[in-house]
């Protein structure tokens, strides 16, 4: 009986020893398992500390760079001549001169020597398709300037060769008693009077959060495009509308609600429609790109006191010729964009024209319009319209500073009344 009790005690001791060993081993295994975690955590903490040091260093350097940039900007503003900067998009390929080395403090703005090489592959293909399609039967026989014209000479050409005129009651098929009821009695210049500083406001997505509204509204007149709204966006684009340039598709396609949308009831309306390159007014009238004439009449009947003009289609191709003449490569054989047409209209009416976000600012985005969420690089670089080449020309004749393009997307152009040739 005694032996049995001793055996039991031994078994208990062995069991306790086994339990103690098991606990010790478990604890040791826990230690081993946690070592890597502690190492990673320590490493992570060190990384965070280093990261904070890097951030602090970056802020100091950024502050220094900003100070230096401010000094450079001040220097630029003091000089009467513009200083050309390293600009985007930069050309690829062998054109080394178009891609200068970037210097600290230089502003990243549109490169006026941009070419189709700057387009993404999809847009290069689209451009080639339009070149081969040649919907408007363009047969350009003029020269291409191998040497770039001075801004002054280019401004003179735009003034003297592009006739910004509206259809009137003596123009071919419009010289009827019926059309006399609809066409404005005053010409556009008489309607608006003498205008000093004017703003052309693009519909670019980069206008969102720009806070340019008050600056835009400070102008004597403001031109907007198509269905670009102001309600809800006044802080960024302003609230005033003097002229609204719309394309014939917007007037014709029912989903745009041109006849019922109150957006179009403010200011002077101008509609434009593409014509074939060699077409006269009679040919264009018989076969417009979009047959907007009936809706034009309906709108005028509903709003008889609102001036509503039709842009003479000859003007588009006169402008296109100058774009092609001053581009070394073939541009799309399609009419210039609404933006470029609007710029020309306001240069005819005003002493000075400030154009907002036609050349993209530091806020550049692939969002097409500030009032929509549609993304497409073509809205900046062009597809149907020769937009890239239009921007090159506008950058070349800009009389403002690169800093203004970078911060505000603002180009300053002289009115044609101020151009001396």
Secondary structure by P-SEA (a helix, b strand, c coil): caaaaaaaaaaaaaaaaaaaaaaaaaaaaaaaaaaaaaaaaaaaaaaaaaaaaaaaaaaaaaaaaaaaaaaaaaaaaaccbbbbccccccccccccccccccccccccccccccccccccaaaaaaaaaaaaacccccccccccccccccaaaaaaaaacccccccccccccccccccccccccccccccccccccbbbbbcccccccccccccccccccbbbbccccccccccccccccccbbbbcccccccccccccccccccccbbbbbbbccccccaaaaaacccccaaaaaaaaaaacccbbbbbccaaaaaaaaaaaaaacccccccccccaaaaaaaaaaacccbbbbccccccccccccccccccccccccccccccaaaaaaaaaaaaccccccccccccbbbbbccccccc
